[in-house]
Structure formats: C-alpha cells, structure tokens
Amino acid sequence: MGNGASSSNNGAPGHGGGESSHEIITGNGHDQGAILEASLMGHAEDDGLPNLAAAAVNSTSPFGDYFDFSIIDSTLREGEQFAMAHFDTAQKIKIAKALDQFGVEYIELTSPAASPQSRADCEAICKLGLKAKILCHIRCNMEDAKIAVETGVDGINMCIGTSSHLMSHSHGKDLAYIARTAASIIAYVKSQNIEIRFSGEDSFRSDFAEILKLYSLMDQLGANRVGIADTVGGATPLEVYEKIDALRQAIGCDIETHFHNDTGCAIANALVALEAGATHIDTTVLGIGERNGITPLGGLVAALLASGHEYVLEKYRVEKLADLDRLVGGIVQVEIPFNNFVVSA
C-alpha cells in the first residue's frame, strides 16, 4: 500500500466549498434521500449552481497558481486498452516501480473484479510499499468495491456512464439510480478509510447542469474527488476551461480529469483544466490507451515545465522520463516518436 500525498478533499484554495434505496445518513447528519431530492430534482438555476456562460465571464486568470496538483498515471489501467499492451505481472511491477521512481502521486490499476489475474496483480503491486498511492478503477457496483477494498488499495476510482448515450445504450440506469448506488458505495469505502472518486464516464457529453448537481451531491456525501472525462476526445480547451471552472465553483472536493486525444487536444486540455481549478490529471506513458490514447505523461510534464520549471523539477524526477518511455515502448512494441516531447532537466 502506498503512502504518497493524499487527496485534500477541500478543493483549490479560494473556491467554493449498494444499490438499495434505503435511507443513508451522510457524515454531517443529513438524510441522503433528502439531499437526492434537493440535488437531482431541482433546476440548476434554482440550486444556486453556476451558469456556464457566467462562469466563463467571472472566472479567474487562466495563469494563476495551479501547481498544487497530482498526477494519476493510468498506464496500468487505461494503457491496458492499447492494442499492443498485454502486460504480465512482472512487467506491471517493473512499470509501477519506474512510475514511482519518477514521482507520480498515484498509480491506477485495472479493476480487480475484471479477472482473477487482475486481482492478483493488484494485490502484488499493493504489497510493493511504493510511495505512490495505488488506485483501482471499478464500476459503480458494490461487489466491485468490496473486492477492491480486499486487495489493499489506497483508493478507488468509481465510474459509470452519465451521458444520455451511455445511460440509454450501456447500463440503462437513470441519474437517480446512479446517485443512490454511488452514495452507498461512497459510505462503504469511506468506512474502510480508503479514498474514493466518483466519475461520470462521457461526462463532457452529459447534460452539464445535471453533472453539476450530481457532483455536488457526491461532494456532500464525502467523495474525495469527482472525475470529469472527455471519453470520446472531442472537448476543446475553451470548453474544458468553462466546465472545470463552473465545477470548481460548485464543489469543494478535488477534481480529477481524464482527456482522450482523438483531436490532439489532450495536453492542452489537461493544462487548462489545471488553470481552471482541477487538482488531478490522468496520464499514461507515451499516451497509450483506448483508440489513440490519453494525455501523455511526458507531454504534460513538458507543458508544465514551460510554466513552472523549478517547481516541476522539485516535484518529479524528469530525468527518468526517457527511461520510462523506452520501458513502456519496448513492452508494447512501439518506437519512441521522432517528435517526442522535449523535457530537459
């Protein structure tokens, strides 16, 4: 189990603060059913949540202090969806150790509920004693959460589709069901002293007024982070800034972001997300992942170096990046691009 930097659960400085339907009482004594009714049934304008256009006008400078952030490297979860990624246990351990030496704060693993081997690999990495915190990705499902807790992870990244596309064609559940189920899982995981993130898959294409209400509820129920995902890779930097800024004003917990690179904007989107108030960025080595991948670790670091060179050099061992790229590139049998990102200590 890792002992890296923990989630603050209080958001960026200066910003606002199972499946059964039985009554759940939150940590502050509120009836979860009442919160559900107030949070999910009302209109956004009646709940005091920020309007996206107004948030864009009233937002703070895009070049403020955004260096209190963490990297969640998902090479061993998102990266496993890359066509040539067939990591065995020894390779996963080698990659996890290399990521830890570089200094990422979190390492995300495939759900231990996916297969017996995934569970065994998760347990093995949790026993390495790395400085990085070990997370695993699960569905919004209580059985998945219980399996995850048993592996010894430091945190759980819970996810379920929230766009109309995925609610209709993936799991067939509505937002009220999602809220009830997530509430039960959050209460259980927090009772085990493990941090938890709630994320809406395809949240950039979701009804964002509903996302603001749902994520406000997750914040009230004690989630350490909420995650916003550009699952299809179509978000633009301006859209990212507006939505993260609106979310930052609506909630007090940390904000994790996950950007696919279908349109080549993953690095720019990650950078402006930090500028708008996000606290955690998902990356993979060489950007490997589903389709053409997500924000590459090296690309994010290169962009950050341009804005805060000395701080990034203190935070991460950037001299390890080339070895990381070669390690993962060799395992997945891809060459390092000739125009790979320039990162220099």
Protein Blocks (a to p, Z undefined) as FASTA:
>chain_A
ZZbdcdeklopehiacdfbfbdcddfkopafklmmmmmmmmcfklnopacfklmmmmpcc
fkbcfkbccdddfklmmmmmpmklccdfklmmmmmmmmmmnopabdcdddfklpmklmmm
mmmmmmnopabdcdddddddfklmmmmmmnopabdcddddfbfklmmmmnopafklmmmm
mmmmmmmmmmnopacddddehklmpcfklmmmmmmmmmmnopabdcdddfkopacfklmm
mmmmmmmmmpmbdcdddddfklopmmmmmmmmmmnopabdcddehhiaehjbpadfklmm
mmmmmmommlmmmmpcfklmmmmmmmmmmmnopacdfkbccddZZ
